[in-house]
């Protein structure tokens, strides 16, 4: 298994700097969660780490190799990004969409091998999509489409898994199921996992380390108990924050402080 590193990374769109001199590492057997307010560069960092966005400066290293010095196909065999659902899924079935994850191993035009079918079936079951395999993706709910995206990268059978808001559109059952699977892939199968999450409580429950981003910079990195402090979160998010302990697991529980007069009960 392999370590993924962003070294002194600068990224920009149309001359606007989004990430500035950012350094972070993700290790095999752990879940690293990227957290922070909207627009601070979490998705940009994932795209750069997936070799989809060329940094202006700095580099991304996979087991000591610069991603931009390797072929895209070789990288795709070891590293996979599950982006947020964008709705453009065409008329393919769930099974066909998930099988696309095998392309780095077999090419785009060759028929599926027995190994490809086994990997596709496994990914469908892992994402809870076995009963939906013959449905068209466009007929699914947003949450179901999000699980199709996850299943496709699982079928890719990578050593490094990058996930951009994988719990968006999901209810509580599938949030816990998907994040539990991600945690298992890291801790039991030894994958390197980087995941962006808006929900700080889910990040605290399922991630081994958190990387807190703010205004394009890395503000803190470490275990949830070290990163999720009320003083730091209040400053970053701009609202008063209270941090308590989860009653079962002892992980940080983050709650914004609001004035009762601002809550309307209907």
ZAVO-209899 format. One record per residue: residue number from 1; residue in three letters; x, y, z of N, C-alpha, C, O in turn. Coordinates in steps of 0.001 Angstrom, whole numbers, m for minus. Example, Ala and Ser with C-alpha at 12.3 -4.5 7.8 and 13.67 -1.06 7.14 Angstrom:
% ZAVO-209899
NODE    k    r     n.px     n.py     n.pz    ca.px    ca.py    ca.pz     c.px     c.py     c.pz     o.px     o.py     o.pz
NODE    1  Ala    13190    m5690     7800    12300    m4500     7800    13200    m3300     7800    14236    m3319     8465
NODE    2  Ser    12850    m2250     7080    13670    m1060     7140    12900       30     7870    13409     1138     8039
This chain:
% ZAVO-209899
NODE    k    r     n.px     n.py     n.pz    ca.px    ca.py    ca.pz     c.px     c.py     c.pz     o.px     o.py     o.pz
NODE    1  Unk      834    m1191        0        0        0        0      876     1251        0     2054     1192      350
NODE    2  Unk      288     2387     m397     1122     3533     m720      640     4820      m57     m557     5054      112
NODE    3  Unk     1620     5642      311     1347     6954      886     1159     7982     m225     1884     7982    m1220
NODE    4  Unk      167     8865      m35     m105     9952     m979      244    11267     m297     m208    11536      816
NODE    5  Unk     1054    12091     m970     1529    13331     m363     1293    14524    m1294     1572    14458    m2491
NODE    6  Unk      778    15605     m727      756    16900    m1403     1897    17727     m815     1943    17975      389
NODE    7  Unk     2814    18146    m1680     4010    18858    m1219     4014    20291    m1747     4142    20526    m2949
NODE    8  Unk     3870    21243     m823     3926    22678    m1162     3043    22990    m2358     3487    23594    m3334
NODE    9  Unk     1783    22569    m2267      858    22622    m3400      218    24003    m3535     m328    24548    m2576
NODE   10  Unk      298    24555    m4748     m412    25782    m5114    m1328    25442    m6290     m871    24910    m7302
NODE   11  Unk    m2628    25752    m6155    m3584    25508    m7235    m4413    26763    m7469    m4712    27509    m6536
NODE   12  Unk    m4782    26984    m8730    m5532    28187    m9071    m6451    27897   m10243    m6202    26997   m11046
NODE   13  Unk    m7527    28686   m10324    m8443    28668   m11466    m8505    30076   m12034    m8833    31029   m11326
NODE   14  Unk    m8182    30201   m13330    m8250    31510   m14002    m7497    32588   m13227    m7965    33720   m13109
NODE   15  Unk    m6348    32233   m12712    m5526    33201   m12003    m5889    33414   m10550    m5182    34119    m9830
NODE   16  Unk    m7009    32799   m10098    m7421    32949    m8700    m6857    31793    m7890    m7200    30637    m8138
NODE   17  Unk    m6005    32087    m6935    m5377    31052    m6121    m6394    30443    m5162    m7070    31157    m4421
NODE   18  Unk    m6495    29111    m5187    m7425    28382    m4327    m6688    27673    m3201    m7159    27655    m2064
NODE   19  Unk    m5536    27090    m3510    m4699    26440    m2501    m3332    27102    m2509    m2782    27406    m3568
NODE   20  Unk    m2788    27322    m1318    m1544    28076    m1203     m548    27344     m317     m731    27260      897
NODE   21  Unk      507    26814     m928     1627    26206     m207     1152    25154      790     1543    25164     1957
NODE   22  Unk      311    24256      316     m325    23273     1201      454    21963     1200      826    21453      144
NODE   23  Unk      697    21429     2383     1383    20145     2544      529    19237     3416      114    19630     4506
NODE   24  Unk      264    18018     2937     m495    17051     3717     m164    15656     3218      138    15462     2040
NODE   25  Unk     m223    14680     4126       63    13294     3776    m1112    12403     4181    m1764    12635     5199
NODE   26  Unk    m1366    11384     3367    m2352    10352     3694    m1646     9011     3646     m919     8714     2698
NODE   27  Unk    m1863     8199     4680    m1101     6962     4842    m1971     5731     4664    m3179     5793     4896
NODE   28  Unk    m1384     4615     4259    m2137     3366     4168    m2735     2981     5520    m2109     3164     6564
NODE   29  Unk    m3949     2449     5483    m4585     1990     6709    m5251     3068     7523    m5626     2821     8669
NODE   30  Unk    m5417     4282     6964    m6068     5352     7705    m7037     6103     6811    m6923     6092     5585
NODE   31  Unk    m8001     6759     7462    m8924     7672     6784    m8537     9098     7169    m8567     9462     8345
NODE   32  Unk    m8175     9895     6177    m7885    11311     6378    m9065    12105     5846    m9388    12015     4661
NODE   33  Unk    m9712    12880     6704   m10870    13674     6296   m10478    15134     6116    m9865    15735     6997
NODE   34  Unk   m10836    15697     4970   m10652    17120     4703   m11912    17849     5147   m13008    17535     4683
NODE   35  Unk   m11766    18811     6034   m12903    19556     6553   m12632    21045     6402   m11501    21468     6163
NODE   36  Unk   m13692    21829     6547   m13576    23280     6444   m14811    23853     5769   m15587    23106     5172
NODE   37  Unk   m15009    25166     5851   m16180    25801     5251   m16218    25616     3738   m15248    25162     3131
NODE   38  Unk   m17343    25973     3142   m17466    25927     1690   m16440    26849     1043   m16148    27933     1547
NODE   39  Unk   m15904    26396      m81   m15047    27256     m882   m13622    27395     m425   m12910    28285     m890
NODE   40  Unk   m13174    26518      498   m11805    26647     1001   m10809    25774      239    m9608    25830      499
NODE   41  Unk   m11307    24964     m706   m10384    24204    m1551   m10357    22705    m1330    m9432    22037    m1790
NODE   42  Unk   m11355    22153     m632   m11359    20710     m367   m11461    19906    m1671   m10686    18978    m1897
NODE   43  Unk   m12419    20270    m2517   m12578    19548    m3790   m11389    19794    m4709   m10971    18894    m5438
NODE   44  Unk   m10850    20990    m4680    m9668    21297    m5492    m8486    20431    m5069    m7759    19909    m5914
NODE   45  Unk    m8301    20282    m3775    m7213    19439    m3283    m7400    17994    m3734    m6439    17349    m4152
NODE   46  Unk    m8614    17484    m3654    m8869    16116    m4107    m8589    15965    m5596    m8017    14960    m6019
NODE   47  Unk    m8983    16945    m6388    m8742    16872    m7828    m7244    16911    m8135    m6769    16217    m9034
NODE   48  Unk    m6516    17716    m7393    m5066    17763    m7591    m4425    16444    m7171    m3506    15961    m7833
NODE   49  Unk    m4902    15864    m6080    m4347    14600    m5610    m4718    13435    m6520    m4072    12387    m6487
NODE   50  Unk    m5764    13619    m7339    m6196    12575    m8266    m5607    12757    m9667    m5959    12019   m10587
NODE   51  Unk    m4721    13727    m9833    m4098    14016   m11133    m5106    14529   m12166    m4943    14299   m13365
NODE   52  Unk    m6137    15217   m11701    m7111    15830   m12596    m6890    17333   m12736    m7430    17960   m13647
NODE   53  Unk    m6108    17902   m11848    m5798    19326   m11878    m4306    19486   m11673    m3756    19068   m10655
NODE   54  Unk    m3654    20101   m12658    m2206    20281   m12561    m1921    21472   m11651    m2416    22570   m11908
NODE   55  Unk    m1135    21279   m10594     m844    22396    m9685       24    23449   m10362      825    23142   m11245
NODE   56  Unk     m149    24694    m9934      715    25771   m10424     2130    25612    m9894     3111    25877   m10589
NODE   57  Unk     2210    25173    m8647     3499    24876    m8021     3331    23698    m7086     2214    23350    m6703
NODE   58  Unk     4447    23084    m6720     4398    21929    m5848     4113    20664    m6634     4073    20680    m7864
NODE   59  Unk     3915    19573    m5916     3685    18295    m6583     2915    17351    m5672     2851    17536    m4456
NODE   60  Unk     2334    16336    m6297     1646    15266    m5569     2421    13988    m5805     2691    13617    m6948
NODE   61  Unk     2782    13308    m4712     3620    12121    m4781     2841    10895    m4320     2161    10936    m3294
NODE   62  Unk     2938     9818    m5068     2365     8533    m4693     3513     7543    m4533     4156     7158    m5511
NODE   63  Unk     3763     7137    m3296     4878     6235    m2989     6188     6757    m3566     6990     5991    m4101
NODE   64  Unk     6401     8081    m3452     7643     8688    m3900     7703     9044    m5368     8717     9572    m5824
NODE   65  Unk     6635     8769    m6136     6609     9072    m7566     5677    10247    m7833     4526    10247    m7396
NODE   66  Unk     6181    11248    m8553     5359    12386    m8951     4262    11891    m9892     4551    11251   m10903
NODE   67  Unk     2996    12187    m9560     1879    11702   m10378     1989    12137   m11829     1562    11416   m12730
NODE   68  Unk     2558    13310   m12058     2625    13833   m13425     3812    13271   m14194     4039    13642   m15345
NODE   69  Unk     4572    12377   m13562     5644    11680   m14254     5256    10237   m14576     6076     9463   m15069
NODE   70  Unk     4008     9884   m14298     3503     8541   m14584     2365     8647   m15595     1784     9718   m15770
NODE   71  Unk     2050     7549   m16253      967     7554   m17246     m378     7586   m16523     m516     7007   m15446
NODE   72  Unk    m1376     8262   m17113    m2699     8312   m16490    m3285     6927   m16224    m3935     6708   m15202
NODE   73  Unk    m3055     6002   m17139    m3629     4663   m16951    m2988     3947   m15773    m3674     3275   m15003
NODE   74  Unk    m1683     4086   m15630    m1019     3445   m14487    m1494     4034   m13164    m1685     3314   m12184
NODE   75  Unk    m1683     5358   m13149    m2189     5995   m11938    m3613     5523   m11651    m3961     5275   m10497
NODE   76  Unk    m4448     5394   m12701    m5843     4983   m12525    m5963     3560   m11995    m6990     3199   m11421
NODE   77  Unk    m4949     2766   m12178    m4978     1402   m11636    m4746     1385   m10135    m5069      403    m9466
NODE   78  Unk    m4190     2461    m9602    m3841     2495    m8185    m4609     3542    m7402    m4699     3443    m6178
NODE   79  Unk    m5165     4542    m8071    m5799     5670    m7389    m7131     5975    m8060    m7221     6016    m9287
NODE   80  Unk    m8167     6189    m7250    m9501     6458    m7796   m10160     7598    m7039   m10043     7693    m5817
NODE   81  Unk   m10855     8465    m7769   m11605     9581    m7190   m13094     9380    m7438   m13519     9170    m8574
NODE   82  Unk   m13880     9447    m6372   m15333     9455    m6480   m15796    10896    m6300   m15828    11393    m5174
NODE   83  Unk   m16158    11581    m7396   m16578    12980    m7282   m18009    13079    m6782   m18691    12066    m6625
NODE   84  Unk   m18458    14295    m6535   m19855    14511    m6202   m20710    14259    m7438   m20265    14482    m8564
NODE   85  Unk   m21930    13797    m7223   m22836    13514    m8336   m23145    14795    m9092   m23483    15818    m8496
NODE   86  Unk   m23021    14725   m10439   m23338    15912   m11247   m24577    15731   m12106   m24977    16651   m12819
NODE   87  Unk   m25199    14538   m12044   m26449    14327   m12762   m26295    13872   m14196   m27290    13493   m14814
NODE   88  Unk   m25079    13891   m14764   m24879    13507   m16160   m24469    12038   m16228   m23286    11719   m16342
NODE   89  Unk   m25453    11154   m16157   m25175     9722   m16102   m25591     8991   m17372   m25345     7790   m17485
NODE   90  Unk   m26214     9676   m18338   m26625     9019   m19568   m27721     8003   m19307   m28440     8093   m18312
NODE   91  Unk   m27845     7030   m20211   m28909     6038   m20125   m28378     4664   m19744   m29070     3664   m19938
NODE   92  Unk   m27186     4596   m19214   m26600     3308   m18861   m27278     2747   m17617   m27867     3485   m16826
NODE   93  Unk   m27184     1439   m17459   m27695      809   m16252   m26689      981   m15118   m25540     1367   m15335
NODE   94  Unk   m27146      687   m13912   m26260      758   m12752   m25076     m183   m12944   m23934      194   m12684
NODE   95  Unk   m25341    m1395   m13395   m24270    m2364   m13592   m23261    m1878   m14619   m22054    m2017   m14417
NODE   96  Unk   m23743    m1305   m15726   m22841     m792   m16756   m22005      361   m16234   m20814      453   m16532
NODE   97  Unk   m22629     1254   m15447   m21899     2396   m14896   m20802     1934   m13946   m19694     2470   m13967
NODE   98  Unk   m21104      948   m13120   m20113      457   m12164   m18990     m273   m12891   m17827     m163   m12502
NODE   99  Unk   m19325    m1019   m13945   m18319    m1763   m14711   m17310     m840   m15384   m16212    m1281   m15726
NODE  100  Unk   m17658      432   m15581   m16709     1381   m16162   m15465     1533   m15293   m14405     1926   m15780
NODE  101  Unk   m15599     1219   m14008   m14447     1282   m13131   m13357      290   m13491   m12228      412   m13017
NODE  102  Unk   m13674     m677   m14312   m12676    m1672   m14711   m11851    m1231   m15916   m10912    m1923   m16308
NODE  103  Unk   m12189      m90   m16505   m11504      361   m17724    m9992      461   m17584    m9286       70   m18513
NODE  104  Unk    m9449      969   m16462    m7977     1039   m16364    m7299     m323   m16442    m6120     m411   m16784
NODE  105  Unk    m8034    m1379   m16130    m7448    m2715   m16123    m7607    m3436   m17458    m6778    m4279   m17801
NODE  106  Unk    m8671    m3117   m18226    m8943    m3868   m19443    m8992    m2992   m20696    m9022    m3522   m21806
NODE  107  Unk    m9002    m1657   m20544    m9229     m776   m21688   m10713     m500   m21853   m11544    m1139   m21206
NODE  108  Unk   m11046      448   m22715   m12439      885   m22865   m13271      m33   m23756   m14479     m148   m23553
NODE  109  Unk   m12656     m682   m24730   m13420    m1383   m25754   m13440    m2898   m25578   m14284    m3572   m26169
NODE  110  Unk   m12544    m3436   m24789   m12487    m4881   m24635   m13633    m5376   m23751   m14067    m4661   m22848
NODE  111  Unk   m14130    m6598   m24003   m15220    m7138   m23177   m14754    m7420   m21758   m13562    m7573   m21494
NODE  112  Unk   m15720    m7486   m20854   m15406    m7754   m19455   m14885    m9178   m19295   m15420   m10120   m19880
NODE  113  Unk   m13851    m9315   m18507   m13327   m10635   m18171   m14080   m11173   m16955   m14888   m10468   m16350
NODE  114  Unk   m13809   m12420   m16609   m14414   m12996   m15411   m14002   m12217   m14168   m14811   m12023   m13260
NODE  115  Unk   m12737   m11767   m14122   m12267   m10984   m12988   m12982    m9638   m12915   m13306    m9157   m11829
NODE  116  Unk   m13228    m9030   m14085   m13957    m7762   m14126   m15369    m7932   m13565   m15847    m7079   m12817
NODE  117  Unk   m16019    m9002   m13914   m17389    m9237   m13454   m17427    m9493   m11949   m18339    m9045   m11255
NODE  118  Unk   m16434   m10212   m11461   m16364   m10449   m10010   m16182    m9125    m9271   m16848    m8881    m8265
NODE  119  Unk   m15281    m8266    m9764   m15038    m6971    m9127   m16273    m6087    m9187   m16578    m5376    m8229
NODE  120  Unk   m16989    m6128   m10317   m18204    m5332   m10469   m19293    m5812    m9515   m19947    m5000    m8861
NODE  121  Unk   m19490    m7118    m9432   m20503    m7670    m8529   m20179    m7328    m7077   m21069    m6976    m6303
NODE  122  Unk   m18907    m7434    m6711   m18503    m7120    m5339   m18786    m5656    m5023   m19301    m5344    m3949
NODE  123  Unk   m18456    m4760    m5943   m18668    m3334    m5714   m20158    m2999    m5606   m20546    m2160    m4792
NODE  124  Unk   m20987    m3645    m6415   m22436    m3426    m6334   m22968    m3819    m4958   m23782    m3104    m4373
NODE  125  Unk   m22508    m4949    m4448   m22971    m5403    m3141   m22436    m4500    m2033   m23162    m4191    m1089
NODE  126  Unk   m21177    m4074    m2134   m20597    m3216    m1102   m21365    m1901     m977   m21540    m1380      125
NODE  127  Unk   m21821    m1369    m2109   m22541      m93    m2109   m24048     m269    m1940   m24790      711    m2007
NODE  128  Unk   m24512    m1501    m1721   m25938    m1744    m1518   m26768    m1556    m2759   m27905    m1092    m2678
NODE  129  Unk   m26223    m1909    m3918   m26893    m1667    m5202   m27251    m2954    m5943   m27663    m2907    m7102
NODE  130  Unk   m27098    m4100    m5283   m27353    m5361    m5969   m28732    m5451    m6576   m28883    m5957    m7688
NODE  131  Unk   m29747    m4971    m5871   m31124    m5059    m6361   m31434    m4018    m7430   m32478    m4086    m8078
NODE  132  Unk   m30532    m3057    m7618   m30768    m1979    m8593   m29895    m2124    m9832   m29878    m1217   m10665
NODE  133  Unk   m29189    m3202    m9982   m28163    m3323   m11022   m28708    m3137   m12427   m27971    m2689   m13305
NODE  134  Unk   m29981    m3468   m12676   m30533    m3365   m14025   m31327    m2079   m14261   m31853    m1859   m15352
NODE  135  Unk   m31411    m1236   m13235   m32084       61   m13385   m31182     1043   m14105   m29959      958   m13994
NODE  136  Unk   m31772     1980   m14845   m30989     3054   m15449   m30614     4072   m14376   m31408     4388   m13490
NODE  137  Unk   m29409     4569   m14476   m28908     5483   m13452   m29763     6741   m13372   m29976     7272   m12282
NODE  138  Unk   m30256     7225   m14510   m31044     8462   m14514   m32367     8300   m13772   m33004     9294   m13424
NODE  139  Unk   m32782     7078   m13531   m34042     6827   m12830   m33864     6803   m11314   m34843     6709   m10575
NODE  140  Unk   m32639     6885   m10858   m32356     6752    m9434   m32442     8094    m8715   m32380     9157    m9332
NODE  141  Unk   m32585     8016    m7403   m32538     9223    m6578   m31104     9734    m6503   m30166     9048    m6909
NODE  142  Unk   m30945    10951    m5978   m29607    11513    m5838   m28725    10668    m4950   m27542    10492    m5243
NODE  143  Unk   m29284    10131    m3850   m28513     9291    m2961   m28088     7996    m3612   m26965     7535    m3410
NODE  144  Unk   m28984     7398    m4400   m28643     6167    m5104   m27571     6416    m6155   m26674     5593    m6339
NODE  145  Unk   m27663     7554    m6847   m26631     7900    m7831   m25277     8104    m7147   m24238     7752    m7705
NODE  146  Unk   m25292     8669    m5950   m24035     8844    m5216   m23410     7492    m4905   m22188     7348    m4946
NODE  147  Unk   m24228     6516    m4598   m23708     5175    m4311   m23186     4505    m5583   m22262     3694    m5519
NODE  148  Unk   m23769     4835    m6734   m23254     4313    m8006   m21838     4837    m8251   m20960     4088    m8679
NODE  149  Unk   m21623     6116    m7981   m20294     6703    m8142   m19287     5992    m7246   m18176     5680    m7675
NODE  150  Unk   m19677     5739    m6012   m18784     5045    m5087   m18503     3623    m5572   m17359     3169    m5539
NODE  151  Unk   m19544     2924    m6020   m19359     1553    m6484   m18417     1501    m7685   m17627      566    m7812
NODE  152  Unk   m18495     2486    m8557   m17619     2492    m9740   m16152     2567    m9337   m15319     1869    m9916
NODE  153  Unk   m15823     3395    m8360   m14414     3482    m7951   m13999     2256    m7140   m12828     1877    m7155
NODE  154  Unk   m14942     1632    m6434   m14603      398    m5733   m14301     m721    m6730   m13418    m1547    m6499
NODE  155  Unk   m15040     m739    m7838   m14770    m1733    m8884   m13397    m1513    m9508   m12794    m2446   m10037
NODE  156  Unk   m12912     m299    m9445   m11580       28    m9977   m10481     m659    m9180    m9355     m803    m9655
NODE  157  Unk   m10818    m1085    m7956    m9907    m1834    m7089    m8612    m1059    m6835    m7522    m1577    m7077
NODE  158  Unk    m8728      191    m6344    m7530     1019    m6144    m6865      741    m4802    m7446      108    m3921
NODE  159  Unk    m5642     1226    m4666    m4957     1222    m3379    m5154     2543    m2640    m5020     2610    m1419
NODE  160  Unk    m5476     3597    m3402    m5740     4913    m2826    m7131     5341    m3264    m7441     5339    m4455
NODE  161  Unk    m7972     5710    m2300    m9361     6056    m2567    m9609     7495    m2122    m9411     7837     m956
NODE  162  Unk   m10049     8341    m3071   m10365     9735    m2799   m11871     9923    m2974   m12427     9560    m4011
NODE  163  Unk   m12526    10485    m1971   m13985    10603    m1978   m14386    12043    m1687   m14015    12600     m654
NODE  164  Unk   m15145    12642    m2600   m15593    14023    m2437   m17046    14035    m1982   m17953    13790    m2777
NODE  165  Unk   m17262    14317     m716   m18596    14377     m115   m19432    13136     m451   m20508    13266    m1035
NODE  166  Unk   m18962    11942      m95   m19690    10731     m473   m21019    10548      241   m21827     9717     m174
NODE  167  Unk   m21266    11309     1314   m22520    11155     2046   m23576    12172     1632   m24668    12189     2199
NODE  168  Unk   m23267    13029      645   m24274    13996      198   m25459    13248     m393   m25279    12256    m1100
NODE  169  Unk   m26658    13715     m110   m27925    13135     m586   m28288    11824      114   m29328    11242     m196
NODE  170  Unk   m27468    11345     1044   m27750    10063     1681   m28462    10256     3017   m28195    11212     3744
NODE  171  Unk   m29381     9325     3329   m30016     9364     4641   m29082     8746     5685   m27980     8301     5366
NODE  172  Unk   m29547     8729     6938   m28682     8290     8031   m28205     6854     7858   m27055     6541     8165
NODE  173  Unk   m29079     5981     7370   m28712     4580     7188   m27540     4447     6231   m26563     3760     6528
NODE  174  Unk   m27637     5106     5080   m26595     4947     4079   m25359     5779     4404   m24253     5418     4001
NODE  175  Unk   m25527     6889     5127   m24353     7615     5599   m23473     6719     6465   m22266     6620     6248
NODE  176  Unk   m24093     6070     7449   m23324     5209     8338   m22808     3987     7598   m21701     3524     7871
NODE  177  Unk   m23592     3455     6662   m23149     2286     5906   m21956     2575     5023   m20993     1809     4995
NODE  178  Unk   m22018     3696     4291   m20931     4047     3378   m19663     4400     4153   m18574     3950     3798
NODE  179  Unk   m19798     5195     5198   m18613     5574     5961   m18041     4392     6742   m16830     4303     6946
NODE  180  Unk   m18914     3493     7174   m18415     2274     7813   m17627     1426     6832   m16608      838     7193
NODE  181  Unk   m18097     1359     5582   m17371      625     4548   m16025     1282     4266   m15011      596     4136
NODE  182  Unk   m16016     2605     4172   m14771     3333     3916   m13769     3071     5044   m12587     2837     4792
NODE  183  Unk   m14252     3114     6279   m13385     2849     7430   m12818     1432     7359   m11644     1211     7656
NODE  184  Unk   m13647      486     6970   m13200     m909     6854   m12167    m1070     5750   m11188    m1796     5923
NODE  185  Unk   m12371     m398     4610   m11415     m497     3506   m10031      m13     3938    m9010     m548     3505
NODE  186  Unk   m10012     1007     4797    m8720     1498     5294    m8138      563     6336    m6981      155     6229
NODE  187  Unk    m8924      223     7339    m8384     m477     8504    m8203    m1970     8287    m7289    m2563     8860
NODE  188  Unk    m9053    m2595     7472    m8926    m4033     7246    m8192    m4358     5952    m7432    m5325     5893
NODE  189  Unk    m8415    m3554     4918    m7796    m3833     3621    m6551    m3002     3370    m5841    m3235     2392
NODE  190  Unk    m6270    m2026     4246    m5038    m1260     4147    m5026     m158     3115    m3955      334     2759
NODE  191  Unk    m6202      252     2614    m6230     1316     1626    m5843     2660     2252    m5988     2870     3456
NODE  192  Unk    m5350     3552     1406    m5149     4948     1776    m6409     5698     1372    m6771     5698      195
NODE  193  Unk    m7087     6337     2324    m8378     6976     2045    m8318     8450     2416    m7931     8810     3528
NODE  194  Unk    m8710     9303     1458    m8864    10736     1707   m10297    11089     1356   m10771    10775      264
NODE  195  Unk   m10983    11739     2277   m12408    11993     2103   m12715    13424     2530   m12222    13886     3559
NODE  196  Unk   m13531    14130     1739   m13970    15460     2159   m15364    15341     2759   m16229    14648     2223
NODE  197  Unk   m15570    16028     3880   m16848    15963     4575   m17218    17343     5115   m16368    18076     5620
NODE  198  Unk   m18508    17682     4999   m19002    18897     5637   m19420    18620     7083   m19298    19486     7949
NODE  199  Unk   m19913    17411     7330   m20417    17066     8654   m19242    16750     9576   m18603    15707     9441
NODE  200  Unk   m18967    17644    10499   m17814    17477    11390   m17999    16310    12346   m17022    15677    12746
NODE  201  Unk   m19240    16015    12718   m19477    14907    13644   m19224    13559    12969   m18692    12642    13595
NODE  202  Unk   m19603    13435    11695   m19284    12221    10953   m17774    12096    10756   m17215    11004    10856
NODE  203  Unk   m17125    13219    10475   m15667    13194    10317   m14991    12716    11593   m14042    11933    11546
NODE  204  Unk   m15479    13188    12726   m14884    12781    14006   m15106    11303    14295   m14256    10648    14897
NODE  205  Unk   m16249    10781    13865   m16573     9382    14133   m15766     8416    13271   m15336     7366    13747
NODE  206  Unk   m15560     8771    11997   m15040     7786    11053   m13614     8047    10583   m12999     7154     9999
NODE  207  Unk   m13072     9223    10816   m11725     9526    10329   m10691     9339    11434   m10962     9566    12613
NODE  208  Unk    m9508     8920    11022    m8399     8794    11961    m7720    10136    12201    m7328    10463    13321
NODE  209  Unk    m7592    10907    11121    m7020    12249    11218    m7881    13212    10411    m8539    12828     9444
NODE  210  Unk    m7858    14473    10832    m8579    15534    10137    m7579    16564     9634    m6597    16884    10306
NODE  211  Unk    m7852    17081     8427    m7080    18201     7895    m8049    19359     7711    m8922    19316     6843
NODE  212  Unk    m7895    20386     8523    m8799    21541     8509    m8245    22601     7566    m7138    23103     7759
NODE  213  Unk    m9035    22936     6535    m8631    23945     5561    m9395    25234     5803   m10556    25220     6213
NODE  214  Unk    m8724    26348     5543    m9360    27648     5639    m8670    28636     4733    m7464    28858     4846
NODE  215  Unk    m9433    29232     3829    m8898    30223     2892    m7689    29681     2131    m6694    30379     1942
NODE  216  Unk    m7795    28425     1699    m6763    27839      862    m5526    27344     1568    m4568    26917      924
NODE  217  Unk    m5537    27397     2883    m4374    26950     3648    m4755    25804     4587    m5920    25646     4953
NODE  218  Unk    m3772    25024     4963    m3957    23982     5964    m3779    24618     7335    m2688    25071     7681
NODE  219  Unk    m4859    24649     8115    m4837    25316     9410    m4462    24375    10545    m3842    24786    11526
NODE  220  Unk    m4842    23111    10405    m4533    22134    11445    m4677    20739    10863    m5489    20514     9966
NODE  221  Unk    m3893    19807    11372    m4004    18414    10979    m3666    17547    12183    m2711    17822    12911
NODE  222  Unk    m4455    16500    12385    m4215    15624    13521    m5469    14850    13871    m6447    14890    13124
NODE  223  Unk    m5459    14144    14996    m6643    13406    15444    m7815    14354    15696    m7600    15532    15984
NODE  224  Unk    m9049    13860    15591   m10213    14727    15799   m10190    15488    17119   m10601    16647    17170
NODE  225  Unk    m9714    14850    18191    m9707    15525    19489    m8775    16726    19514    m8981    17654    20297
NODE  226  Unk    m7760    16721    18673    m6822    17834    18627    m7271    18943    17675    m7018    20122    17924
NODE  227  Unk    m7931    18564    16596    m8303    19539    15568    m9626    20232    15898    m9774    21433    15670
NODE  228  Unk   m10580    19478    16431   m11926    20021    16663   m12014    20672    18039   m12641    20133    18951
NODE  229  Unk   m11390    21821    18179   m11494    22593    19411   m12477    23735    19196   m12572    24263    18088
NODE  230  Unk   m13217    24129    20243   m14209    25197    20069   m13592    26513    19621   m14189    27235    18822
NODE  231  Unk   m12406    26834    20124   m11782    28104    19754   m11430    28131    18271   m11702    29111    17577
NODE  232  Unk   m10825    27050    17794   m10416    26995    16388   m11625    26977    15461   m11642    27684    14454
NODE  233  Unk   m12631    26182    15788   m13805    26067    14915   m14608    27367    14904   m15131    27765    13863
NODE  234  Unk   m14707    28021    16045   m15419    29304    16102   m14763    30321    15185   m15445    31077    14492
NODE  235  Unk   m13444    30338    15184   m12720    31277    14324   m12883    30931    12852   m13093    31821    12028
NODE  236  Unk   m12789    29653    12512   m12828    29241    11109   m14225    29368    10516   m14379    29837     9388
NODE  237  Unk   m15244    28955    11266   m16605    28936    10728   m17380    30227    10990   m18434    30451    10395
NODE  238  Unk   m16864    31066    11871   m17494    32362    12082   m18755    32334    12919   m19507    33308    12924
NODE  239  Unk   m19010    31235    13633   m20143    31146    14558   m19633    30506    15852   m18683    29724    15815
NODE  240  Unk   m20250    30826    16996   m19824    30190    18246   m20052    28681    18187   m21105    28219    17747
NODE  241  Unk   m19062    27927    18630   m19098    26469    18564   m18883    25876    19956   m18020    26325    20711
NODE  242  Unk   m19677    24871    20277   m19488    24087    21486   m19048    22686    21078   m19626    22101    20162
NODE  243  Unk   m18045    22149    21738   m17570    20791    21470   m17731    19959    22733   m17174    20282    23782
NODE  244  Unk   m18504    18877    22617   m18696    17946    23727   m18225    16553    23293   m17687    16397    22197
NODE  245  Unk   m18422    15551    24138   m18008    14195    23814   m19204    13343    23426   m20277    13442    24021
NODE  246  Unk   m19000    12500    22409   m20026    11546    22016   m20300    10615    23198   m19360    10116    23818
NODE  247  Unk   m21582    10372    23521   m21894     9576    24718   m21439     8118    24632   m21253     7480    25668
NODE  248  Unk   m21256     7578    23429   m20837     6181    23280   m19362     6041    22948   m18678     5177    23496
NODE  249  Unk   m18867     6894    22047   m17519     6683    21518   m16487     7675    22040   m15285     7462    21879
NODE  250  Unk   m16938     8743    22655   m16007     9725    23198   m15397    10650    22168   m14542    11470    22504
NODE  251  Unk   m15822    10535    20908   m15311    11424    19869   m15946    12807    20021   m17014    12933    20621
NODE  252  Unk   m15295    13855    19477   m15868    15198    19601   m17230    15309    18919   m17431    14778    17826
NODE  253  Unk   m18150    15993    19563   m19437    16340    18970   m19515    17857    18864   m19383    18569    19859
NODE  254  Unk   m19730    18340    17653   m19673    19770    17358   m21084    20316    17197   m21888    19780    16435
NODE  255  Unk   m21374    21397    17932   m22701    22011    17874   m22546    23533    17808   m21858    24116    18645
NODE  256  Unk   m23182    24189    16814   m23152    25654    16795   m24065    26230    17868   m25104    25650    18187
NODE  257  Unk   m23679    27358    18417   m24479    28042    19424   m25378    29045    18728   m24899    29908    17993
NODE  258  Unk   m26684    28936    18959   m27635    29871    18356   m28480    30504    19446   m28655    29936    20525
NODE  259  Unk   m28999    31684    19151   m29902    32336    20087   m31288    31724    19939   m31777    31534    18826
NODE  260  Unk   m31910    31419    21059   m33212    30779    21005   m34232    31616    20245   m35141    31081    19610
NODE  261  Unk   m34073    32919    20315   m35031    33783    19610   m34939    33652    18102   m35864    34032    17384
NODE  262  Unk   m33794    33098    17604   m33634    32964    16170   m34187    31651    15645   m34187    31419    14436
NODE  263  Unk   m34670    30768    16558   m35242    29488    16147   m36761    29603    16164   m37368    29933    17182
NODE  264  Unk   m37355    29322    15011   m38808    29372    14908   m39383    27969    15002   m39000    27079    14243
NODE  265  Unk   m40295    27780    15928   m40972    26495    16080   m42358    26618    15503   m43140    27466    15934
NODE  266  Unk   m42671    25787    14537   m43992    25850    13881   m44821    24627    14217   m45956    24505    13757
